[in-house]
Amino acid sequence: MTSRRDRIRDKIMSRVEIDETTGCYIWQGPTSGDKGRGRDYPRMSLDGQTVAVHIVMWTNEHGYVPGKKQLDHICRNRRCVRPDGPHLEMVTHRENMKRRDKARKAPPPKTEEN
């Protein structure tokens, strides 16, 4: 018999595609939609509740996220649900906003075309 933790991990991973370049676990299921500040975050149903997949994955692997903390997508990919670094990190709201602002000011990554 598998544990609840294993069942949750398996449910999430069944809807994930691993990006070989970045190592991100890219959620292929439903998201919070394409509008508003919370757009494009992965969502799933768990025990009858709609939940944020990256938070469930983190909690499943590392434990509770305290009320004064939040998860930062260090990889800058909202659909990434990989619960370890350099993908998700538990930080304060202030630190998360600093990192967001810094990422917005950064030049776009170089591609072979530029």
Long-range contacts (C-beta under 8 A, 24 or more apart in sequence): 5-60, 8-46, 8-56, 8-60, 9-57, 9-60, 9-61, 11-44, 11-46, 12-44, 12-53, 12-56, 12-57, 12-60, 12-81, 15-44, 16-81, 22-75, 22-77, 22-80, 23-75, 23-82, 23-87, 24-75, 24-77, 24-79, 24-80, 24-82, 24-87, 25-57, 25-80, 25-81, 25-82, 25-87, 26-77, 26-79, 26-80, 26-81, 27-53, 27-54, 27-79, 27-80, 27-81, 29-53, 31-79, 39-78, 40-78, 40-79, 41-78, 41-79, 42-78, 42-79, 42-81, 53-81, 54-80, 54-81, 54-83, 54-88, 57-81, 57-82, 57-83, 57-88, 58-83, 58-88, 58-90, 62-90, 65-90, 68-92, 68-93, 70-96, 72-96, 72-99, 74-99, 76-103
